Amino acid sequence: MAETIYALSSGAVPSGVAVIRVSGLMTGEIVDALCGRVPEPRKAMLARLRDPKTQDILDEALVLYFKGPASFTGEDVAEFQCHGGRAVVSRLLGVLGSFETCRPAEPGEFTRRAFHHGRMDLTEVEGLADLIAAETDGQRKQALRQMGGALGSLYEGWRKRLIHMRAMIEADFDFADEEDVPGSVADEVWAGAAELHEEITDHLARSRSGERLRSGLQVVLMGAPNAGKSSLLNGIAGRDVAIVTEEAGTTRDVIEVHLDLGGYPVTLADTAGLRATDGIVEREGIRRAEQKGREADLILWAVEPDGVPADDPEAGLPVDLRAVIPVWTVHTKADLETLPKQDSSGTSEEIPCSIRNANGLVPLLSRLTHFAEEMISVGEAPLATRDRHRHYLGACLSGLQTAVEAQHLPSELRAEDLRRAADALGRITGRIDVEDLLDVIFRDFCIGK
């Protein structure tokens, strides 16, 4: 990493202020060339920036200098907080690029250097990515906890316990005759391994909420053609997302809107009406509707007055789908005042809706918010948030289970299973053998971060 990198780290220009970040061995030299001196570390300095070759004044800016390793990347880092005009930013970036071995940063390269210098583990890196992408307050809180190291600390603690178990087992069979090694240490180790297996299993079960919070709860609108699904989607979105006409079967593809309900992310999808049809395009739309329903956390079955309920065989909603996905009946095209009062406990699955009434969507949105809170609420405990975490936690559990249950095998082989379990945890945080993962993890980062 001999090259020094630079990038615009703030938002798109023009803007009131633009932040340009520099990291690498030449950082101090670059700051001195532009400002005439290097400010004290972590103290802002107001300076006129000059082109070292022409001595033209580029801008007047606040300059911050961070001496490595006490910086974000672990290298010498500088930030130029200049005016956010296109010409100013363009010229300053051009001057930075004129320095030898100084080049524009690639997406996520500042964070990647922070990882390589031990400033962050991979779970913290992913937490930072989630924080940048957070759209709701719940996602922001979870990302902050992960970026703060809570998840990495949990996994690293488990890994150290496994390493200690291995050490005790190896001491047991390498130095069994020594007085310093306590007897029956193996029994204590396998009991500890079984306890850790239970902890990780419980963690995985609770982590479903963390994954839902990161990706969003999936709610799918289904029903017969002309049941009012598209109108309901538009009403909830507050804009014309889907085409609404008197013609049945207008919706052919899946249309999604993203909602923030009480700080919880919810994706609401409108789908093609279910019915028997000879049309090739409509049949494909119905197939996609059923597929989307199978991926849902909740199905809203839209029923117009005198419509077909979800459990009626004529509705076309597959029985196996209804068996595994909760289904709420939403009575569309109805005046709320003419419908029966709802159960105040909020357990009723019959919900009246009317997009013509100012408060016609309140019962549905209230129920959806309550449902999201129950499904996604994660508390303060660190939770796995990605499929990558779940994969390696599963591998860790597999190694632990084999080690605990294989009592007929020699301790050397069971200790090897503990090593596999520890290595799986190490791959989550990036402690061992993760080079092949890095490009995948960093490719979606924005430039300048």
Secondary structure, 3 states (H helix, E strand, C coil): CCCEEEEECCCCCCEEEEEEEEECCCHHHHHHHHHCCCCCCCCCEEEEEECCCCCCEEEEEEEEEECCCCCCCCCCEEEEEEEECHHHHHHHHHHHHCCCCEEECCCCHHHHHHHHCCCCCHHHHHHHHHHHHCCCHHHHHHHHHHHCCHHHHHHHHHHHHHHHHHHHHHHHHHCCCCCCCCCCHHHHHHHHHHHHHHHHHHHHHHHHHHHHHHHCEEEEEEECCCCCHHHHHHHHHCCCCCCCCCCCCCCCCCEEEEEEECCEEEEEEECCCCCCCCCHHHHHHHHHHHHHHHCCCEEEEEECCCCCCCCCHHHCCCHHHHHHCCEEEEECCCCHHHCCCCCCCCCCCEEECCCCCCCCCHHHHHHHHHHHHHHHCCCCCCCCCCHHHHHHHHHHHHHHHHHHHCCCCCHHHHHHHHHHHHHHHHHHHCCCCCHHHHHHHHCCCCCCC
